[in-house]
């Protein structure tokens, strides 16, 4: 599918751009707005042990469909795939608002993730179709602003809906925005589709789904629902391992692989992708569990919890702009190291976080994480795109997007497993595990339910949640150190 650059100028590009930005906003805001509302959602629906699955389901289907939707857009055109993505996303959002159980919400989040998998890559592709090479740099600034706006507004909107309306509006607010984006693309974006022979790597998609889905289940249920030393766990580990082996084998021999491993020969791409995988774990760890600490341990409102996430959202776009300028002065490696150092500072602040530190301390840690994310992400994307030619640039960028999303999915499940395991162990050590389970921590996230607990039970639950979240934040610090070590292996100049 191609659009002639001359003809593209006759399109109503400002209206198309606005529609694309609305579509991107839907997918971008989901992480922070849902994270802020999650304590209230769990308090209403129950199922604290499934907390991480609300994020894992969305990220899993998102990561699994990003590459295949990119392929489908080459066959059927950008417009039908983008419209399909918006429709599926709105379907999942509408049903999520009507969820009456954690299981139903998780299923609806998976549907949302499928839609988001079409929105993000196709939006970037459409921009490449209708704007010239000289114009794209300016337009990319507009697209980057979507992430900044969504990151800042997400926690605030989430806190507002929870405190003054209900958590259902976190999902239903997508409906009017999505309809506007859908109509804009439908009415103003026109393309000439050129028929070409393409093959879709269905076996690769299948093996990837089996491997990643099984891994998610292992990390969430390991040590809680399924003992680590059980036959069932060994079977799951075996299935996941075989799935990954068959996926790699398929991608090495496929004519049009979903994940072209040839791009990994560039040291810049290899290091950046591994660091992005790790950064995705940090990002989901902060956005998922910081509200739980502020509300469940510190006892503050959802709005205050949203504030602590907003500081990360403020630091990210500021650092991205500064990092873009630093790249031209000190290079990718030095700029990335500054970002990696900021991640470590944020990790240390979270490691030292305690109930008496207050939300300002939590907000400071969140801010430094945002600065680190902004600088490293900008350096990685620009470095990756400069390391390859034009024909490989789209694939290399999509692979980095996939790695970051996959990291978030693995991080949500892994850190959720750590949290559940530590709380369960704490309850067993205090001899109340028979009467109180991990799910009882739901009550800490609801002020009235928390007050209904006896003083002793409430204190033990808060101490158990504090202990579990401290383990999560210890993991975040270790991940930040790993990213800094990886950055040290970036090439000093260019790619070699």
N, C-alpha and C positions, 0 to 999 in steps of 0.2 A: 504494500500500500504506500503510495507516494502522493505528495501534494506539491505541485509546482510552486516554487518560491514566489514567482511573479503573480500567480493566481491567488496565493495565500494572502497577499496584501489586499485583495478585494473582499476578503472575509471580514466580518465584524469582530476583529480580534480582541478589542477590549471586553466585549460581552463574553466571548469564548474564554478569555483569561479569567474573568470574574467567576464564571461557572466552574472552571477548573479549580480555582482557589477555594470555592465553596465545597467542592467535592473532597479536596485534600483536607480541608478543615474538619470535615466529618470524621475522617480516619485519624487525623492528628490529635484531636481533642479527647478521643476515647480513653487514652491511657491515664491522663491526670484526672479527668472528671469522674470516671468510674472509681478510681483509687480513693478519691476523697469521700465518695458516697458508700464505699464498701463496708465500713463499720456499721452504718445504719442498715444496710441491706442484710448483713449477716445477723444483726440483732432482730430483724423482722422475719427473715426466712430460716434462720438457724444454719447449721452445717459449717461451723468454723473450720473443721478439718478439711473442708473442700475449698477454703478461702482462695488458695493459689490457683485452683482450677478455673476460676472465673477469668483470670488473666491468661493462664496457659491455653485454654480452649481457643481464645481469640487469637493469640500469637501463633499457635500451632497451625490453624487453618490459614492464617495470613501468610506465614512462612512457606507453607506447602503449596500455595497457589500463585505466589508472586511470579515465579519463572514461567509457569505454564500460561498464565494470562498474557504475559509478554509475547509468547509464541503465537497464541490465538489472535492477538491484535495484528500480527503480520499476515495472517490468513484471511480473517474476516473484516479487518479494519479496526481503527481505534474507537470509532463512535459506538458501534454496537456493544463492544466489550466494556467500555466505560459506563454506558447506560445500564448494562446488565449488573455491573458492580454496584452502582448506586441503588438499583432496585433490590438486590439481595441484601445490601447493608440496611436499607430502610425496613425490609421485612423482618430481619433479625432485631432491629431496634424496637419496632412496634411490639413484637411478641415478648421481648425482654421486659418491657414495662408491665406486661400482664402476668409475669412469672409469679407462681405461688409456691415455688420450692426452689432450692438451690440447684437441683438437677435440671429443671426446666431453664433456669437462668444460664447455666453453663452451656446447654444446647443452643440457646439463642445467641450467646456470645460466640459460639463456633460459627453460626450462620453469619454474624456480623464480620467475623474474620475473613470469611470467603469473599464477601463484598469488598472489604478493604484491600484484599490482595489484588483486586483489579483496579482500584482507584489510584493508588500511589504510582505504580510504574507507568500506567497508561497516561496519567496526567503529565508526567515528565516527557513522555514520547510525543504527545500532541504539541507541546511547546516546541520541541525540536522540528516538528512538521511545519508549523505555521510561522516561525520566526527565523530570520537569517542568523548566521553565525555571530555577526556583530551585535545583534539585538539580544541574543540569549543571555549574555552576562547581566544586562539590566533586568531582564525578566526573572532570572534566577533569584535576584534580590527580592522581588515580589513574592516568589514562592517560599523563600526562607522566612519572610515575615509571617507567613501562615503558621509556621511552627512556633514562632515567638508569641503571636497573638493567642493561639490555642493553648500554649503552655501556661501563659499568664492567666487567661480567662477560665481555663478548665477547672483548677482548684477552687477559684472563687465562685463559679457557677455551681459546681458540685456542692460546695458548702451552703450556698444560698438555697438551692432546691431542697436539700436535706433539712435545713433549719426552718424554712418558712413554707415549703410546699410538701413534697414527698419525693423519695428517691426515684420513683417511676419517671419523673420529668427529666431525669438525667438521660434517659433513652428517648423519650418522646420529643425532646427538643430537636432531635435530628430530622424529624419528619418535614417541617416547613423548609428547612435549609436544603435538605436533600431534594425535595420537589423542585425548588428553584434551580439547583444545579442541573437536574435532569432536563428540565424544560429549556434551559439555556443551551446545553449541548445539542439537544434535539432540534431546536429551531435555528441556531446560528452556525453550527459546525457542519460543514459539508466536505466530503472527501471523495476522491476518485480511487477506487480499489483496483489494484493491478493483480490479476490472478497469477499466483506463483505456486510451485510445488514445494510443500513443506512437510516435515514429519514431526510428530509430537512424541516425545519420549515418555510414553505411558508406563512402560516397565520401571523407568527411573523414578517416576512419581509414586508408583505403588510401593517400591522398596523404601523410598524415603518416608512415606507415610507410616509404614509398618515399623521402621526403625525408630523414628522420632516419637510416634505415639506410644510405643512400648516403653521407651526411655522415660517419657513423661509420667507414665503410670508407675514405673519403678520408683522414681524420685519422690512422688507424692505419697504413695502408699507404703514404701519401704520402712519397716520398723514400726508402723502404726497398724495398718490394715493387714499387711502381709509381713511376717517375720523375715528378716534378712537371711536366716539360715534354713528357710523352708524350701521344699521341692518346687513349689509354685514360683518362688522368687528366682530360683536357678533357671527354670524354664523361661521366664520373662527375660532374664539377662541373655540367655542363649538366643531367643528370638530377635532381640534388639541387635545383638552382635552380628548375627547372620544377615539381618536386614541391612546393616551398614556395609558389610562386606559385599553383598550383592549389589547394593547401590553404587559403590565405588567401581566395582567390576563393570557394571552396565554403563556408567558414565565414561569409562575409558575406551569403550568399544562402540558406543552409540554414534550414529551419523550426525545427529543434532542433539547433543547431550543437554540436559537441563542445567547441569553445572559443568561447564567446560574447564577441565583442570589445567589446560594449557596456560591459562592466564596466571596460574600460581608460580610460573617460572620466574616472574618478576619479584624481586625481594621486597620492593615497595608494597606490592599487592598482598603478598603472603603475610608480611608483618602487620600491615594495616587491617587485613581481614581477621587475623587472629586477635588483634587488639580490639576490633569492633565486636567480635563475639564476646569477649570478656566485658567490654563496656556495656553491652546489652544486658548482661547479668546484673551489673551495678545499677543501671538505670531502673530496671524493674524492681530491684530490691529496695531502692529508696522510695519510688512512687507507690509501691504496694504496701509497705509495712511502716512507713513513717506516720501515716494517719492513725494506724492501730496503736502506735506508741503514745502519740499525743493525746488520743481520746481514751484508750483503755488503761494506760499507765498513769499519764499525767492528769487525766480527768477533764481535759478541755473540750470545747465544742468542735463540731465539724468545720466551722468557719475558721477557727484558729488552726486546725490541722491543715486546712487548705492554704493558709498563709505560709506555713513552713514549706510546702511544696512550691508555692509561688516564687520564693526566693531562688530556687533552682531554675525556674523558668525565666527569671530576670537575668541571672548570670549567664545563661546559655546564649541568647542572641547577642548580648553585649560582647561576650568573649569571641563569638563567631566573627563579628565585624572586625574586632581588634586582631584576631588571629589571621584573617584574610590579608590585612595590611602587613603583619609581621612576616608572613610567608615570603613576601618580596624582599624583605630586609635580612632576615636571619635564616630563612629556609624551612623546609618541612620538619626536619629532625629537631631543631632547636625549639620551634613553635610547639611541636608535639610534646617535647619534654616539659615545657612550661605547663601545658595542659595536664600531663601526667602527674606533675608535682602538685597541682591544685587538687586532683583526685585523691592523692594521698592525704593532703591536709583535711579534705572533707571526710575521708575514711577515719582519720584519727579523731575528729570531732564526734563522729557517730560512735566510735569505739568507746569514747569517754562519756557518752550520753547517759544520763541517769534521771530519775523522776524529779529530783530537786534542781536540775539544770534549767528547766523551763523551755518554752517554745522558741525563745530567741536563740538559744544555743542550737536547737534542732534546725532552725532556719539558717543559721550560719553554716552548719555542715552541708545543708542542702545547697546553699549558694555556691560554695567551693566545688561541689560536685558538678553544678551547672556550668561553672567556668571551665572546668576540666573537660566536660563533654563538648562545649562549644569550640574550644581550641583544637582538641584532638579530631573531632569529626570533620571540621573544615580542612585541616591539614591532610587527613586521610583521603577525603573525596578529591581534593585538588591534585594530590600526589598520584592517586590511582589513575585519574583521567589523563594526566600528563605522561604517565608511564607507558601508555599504549597508544596505538594509532586510532583514527576515527572509527574504523570498522569494528574495533574491539572495545571501544569506549563504553558503549551502552551495556554490553555484557559484563564488563568489569565493574561498572557502577551497580548493576542489578545484583551481582554476586555479593558486593559489599553490603547492600541493603538486606539481602537474604541472611548474611552472617550476623548482622546486628539483630535482626528479628529472631533468628534462631537462638541467639544468645539470651534474648529476653525470655523466650519460651522455656529454655533449659533453666535459666536463673529463677524464674517464678516457681517451677516445680522443685528445683534443688533447695532453694532457700525456704520454700514452704515445708519441705520434708524436714529440714533442720529445725524449724520452729516447732512443728508438731511433735517431733521426737523429743526435743528438750522439755516442752511443757508436760508431755506424758511422763517422762522420766522424773520430773520434779514432783508431780502429783503422787507417783508411786513411792518416792522417797519419804513423803510426808504421810503415807498411809491412808490417803483419801481417794485413791484412783478407783476404788470399787463404787463409790457413791458419786464421784464427779469425774467427768471425762474432758478431753480437749475441747469438745463442743460447748462445755459449760462456760468457756471463756467468752462466748457470745454475750453473756449478761454484762460483762465489763464495758461493752460498747454501747449499752443503753443505760442512761442515768437511773431510771426508775427500777429496772431489773437489777442493777448493781446494788442499789440501796436495799433491795429486798433480801439480798444475801446476808448471812450472818457475818459479823465482823471478822471472825477467824477465817471463814471460807473465802471471803472477799480478799483478805490480805494474802492468803496462800495463792489464789488465782492471779492476783496482780504480781506477786513475786515470781510465779511461774512464767507469766507472760513477759515480764521484764527479763528474766533469765533467757527465755527463748529468743527474744528480740536482740539481746546482747550478743548471742551466738551468731545471729544473722548479720549484725553490724561488724563483728569480728571477721566474718567471711567477706564483707564488702571491703574492708581494709586490705585483706590479703589479695583480693582481686585487683585493687588499685595498684598494689606493689607489682603484681604480675604485668599489668599494662605498662608500667614505667620500664620494667626490664625489657619487655618486647620493643618498646620505642627506642631503646638503646641500640637495637639491631637495624633500625631504619638506615638506608643509605644517606650519607651526608649531602651528596649532590646527585640529583638525578636518580636513576634506577640502575642497579648493577647486580 
